[in-house]
Amino acid sequence: MCGYGNGQIKLWDLKQCSIIWQYDNSGEGDGTMNNNNNKCISMCLNDEQTLVACGSADGNCRVLNLNNGKLLSSFACFQPSSTKNNEEEDDDDDDESTATTIESVTFGTGHLLICGTLSGYIYIWDINTKLLRSTLNLQSGIVKCLLNEGYLLYTACLDGHIRLIDIRNGEPLKEWKSGGGQGCEIMDMIITKDKRHLLCAYMQGLCRVFKLKE
């Protein structure tokens, strides 16, 4: 499964080196906006491997049927912009476009879809009802979301902090800090197979290991 800079999503047959299906969202909404800002940033599969979610630079997360590539739903993950004058809009246009980027997507139990954005917001959607369950503001750009034990959400942020949240009620449970300083931004994060440690890679070239369980 591959997502591309032009917004296309392709499912490849690795043995035959051929495309099984291809999704193209160029026909959605305003053409100019899509051409400039629909690049695929993040992807994930659900546990049953029947759905694929793709987070894009335009702030939309598209959920497709993995078997045929049909678009099932699209979830808008951005805050309504406040009223600005033309000069402010021109100055902030690039920043706003970047902030809408969905850097991480993951499926949760109970038909949930969790999207983390560069603006620092987490959006938790119900895929079946297409309703927004909750919105969480972490005050720092999110680069990775990992779900553990069905409801424990680990979020890696650009301020160098890892925040643990209970997605059932949005309650913050714990926070790990990198120590700050130049290059403290987290670039990637994984949980070990035994669920005992959390590994983070930082912009400064360091990798830190955090203990989750004794």
C-alpha positions in Angstrom: 0.0 0.0 0.0 1.5 3.3 -1.1 0.4 7.0 -0.7 1.8 9.6 -3.1 2.5 13.3 -3.3 -0.3 13.8 -5.8 -2.9 12.3 -3.5 -3.1 9.0 -5.2 -3.2 5.7 -3.2 -2.2 2.5 -4.8 -2.4 -1.2 -3.7 0.4 -3.2 -5.3 0.8 -6.9 -5.9 4.5 -7.4 -5.0 4.8 -10.7 -6.7 3.4 -9.5 -10.0 4.8 -5.9 -9.7 1.3 -4.7 -10.8 -1.3 -2.3 -9.4 -4.4 -4.0 -8.0 -6.3 -0.8 -7.6 -5.7 3.0 -7.6 -7.5 5.7 -5.9 -7.3 9.3 -7.2 -8.9 12.1 -5.2 -8.2 14.9 -7.8 -12.0 15.1 -8.4 -12.8 16.0 -4.9 -13.7 19.6 -4.0 -11.7 22.5 -5.5 -9.2 21.3 -8.1 -6.5 23.9 -7.3 -6.6 23.1 -3.6 -6.3 19.4 -4.2 -3.5 19.6 -6.7 -1.4 21.7 -4.3 -2.3 20.2 -0.9 -3.6 16.7 -1.1 -0.4 14.8 -0.7 -0.6 11.6 1.4 1.3 12.1 4.7 0.3 9.1 6.9 -1.4 5.7 6.5 -2.6 2.8 8.5 -4.6 -0.4 8.3 -7.2 -1.6 10.7 -6.7 -4.9 12.6 -9.0 -6.8 10.2 -7.1 -5.4 7.2 -10.4 -4.4 5.5 -9.9 -0.6 5.8 -7.0 1.8 5.0 -6.9 5.3 6.3 -4.8 8.0 4.7 -4.1 11.4 6.3 -3.3 14.2 3.9 -1.7 17.6 3.9 -5.2 19.2 3.2 -6.4 18.1 6.7 -8.7 15.3 5.5 -8.4 11.7 6.4 -9.8 9.4 3.8 -11.0 5.9 4.7 -11.0 3.4 1.8 -12.1 -0.2 1.3 -8.9 -2.2 1.1 -10.4 -4.8 -1.2 -11.5 -2.5 -4.0 -10.1 1.0 -3.2 -13.6 2.6 -2.9 -13.8 5.8 -0.8 -16.0 5.1 2.2 -15.7 8.3 4.2 -13.7 11.5 4.5 -13.0 13.1 7.9 -12.1 16.8 8.1 -9.4 17.3 10.8 -8.9 21.1 11.1 -10.2 23.9 13.2 -12.4 26.6 11.6 -10.2 29.6 10.7 -10.8 32.9 12.4 -11.6 36.0 10.4 -8.5 37.8 9.2 -7.7 40.7 6.9 -6.2 40.0 3.5 -2.6 40.9 4.5 -2.7 38.5 7.5 -4.2 35.8 5.3 -1.4 36.1 2.8 1.3 36.1 5.5 -0.1 33.1 7.3 -1.2 31.0 4.3 1.8 28.7 4.3 1.7 28.2 8.0 -2.0 27.3 8.0 -1.5 24.9 5.1 1.3 23.1 7.1 -0.7 23.1 10.3 -3.6 21.1 8.7 -1.3 18.2 7.9 -2.3 14.9 9.4 1.0 13.4 10.5 -0.4 10.3 12.1 -3.5 8.1 11.9 -4.4 4.9 13.7 -7.5 2.8 14.1 -8.9 2.2 17.6 -11.3 -0.3 19.2 -15.0 0.3 18.8 -14.7 1.6 15.2 -12.6 4.6 16.2 -10.3 6.6 13.9 -7.6 8.7 15.6 -5.9 11.5 13.7 -3.0 13.6 15.0 -2.2 16.9 13.3 0.8 19.2 13.0 -1.4 21.9 14.6 -1.4 19.9 17.9 -4.9 18.6 17.8 -6.1 15.0 18.1 -9.4 14.1 16.4 -11.2 11.0 17.5 -13.9 9.9 15.0 -16.5 7.1 15.0 -16.2 5.5 11.6 -19.7 4.0 11.6 -21.6 7.1 12.6 -19.1 9.5 11.0 -19.4 11.7 14.2 -16.5 13.4 16.0 -16.2 11.8 19.4 -13.7 14.3 20.8 -11.0 16.8 20.0 -7.9 17.2 22.2 -5.5 20.1 22.0 -1.9 19.1 23.0 -0.4 22.6 22.4 2.4 21.1 20.2 2.6 19.6 16.8 2.0 15.8 16.7 4.2 13.6 14.7 3.1 10.1 15.8 0.2 8.4 17.6 0.4 4.9 19.0 -2.4 3.0 20.6 -1.8 0.4 23.3 -4.2 -1.8 25.1 -7.1 -0.4 23.1 -7.4 3.0 25.0 -3.9 4.2 25.9 -2.7 6.7 23.3 0.9 7.7 23.2 1.6 10.9 21.3 5.0 12.1 20.2 5.2 15.9 19.8 7.5 18.5 18.3 8.2 20.0 21.8 10.1 16.8 22.6 7.3 15.6 25.0 5.5 12.2 24.9 2.0 12.4 26.2 -0.1 9.5 27.4 -3.8 10.0 27.1 -6.8 7.9 27.9 -9.0 8.2 24.8 -12.1 7.1 26.7 -12.3 10.4 28.5 -9.4 12.5 27.2 -7.6 12.5 30.5 -3.8 13.0 30.4 -2.2 10.1 32.4 1.6 10.7 32.1 4.2 12.8 30.3 7.8 12.1 29.3 10.2 15.0 28.6 13.3 15.0 26.5 15.0 17.8 28.3 14.4 20.4 25.7 17.0 22.4 23.8 17.8 22.7 20.1 16.8 19.7 18.0 14.5 18.2 20.8 11.7 17.6 18.3 10.6 14.0 18.1 10.8 12.6 14.6 9.5 9.0 15.2 8.4 6.7 17.9 7.7 3.0 18.4 6.6 0.6 21.2 8.5 -2.6 21.6 6.8 -5.9 20.9 6.6 -6.7 24.6 5.0 -3.3 25.4 7.7 -2.6 28.0 9.6 0.2 26.3 9.1 3.2 24.2 11.7 4.3 21.6 12.0 7.8 20.3 14.2 9.3 17.6 15.0 13.1 17.8 16.0 15.7 15.3 19.3 16.2 17.2 20.3 12.7 16.2 19.6 11.0 19.5 17.4 8.0 20.3 15.9 7.7 23.8 14.4 4.6 25.4 11.6 5.1 28.0 10.5 2.3 30.3 6.7 1.8 30.3 6.5 -1.3 32.6 8.8 -2.7 35.3 
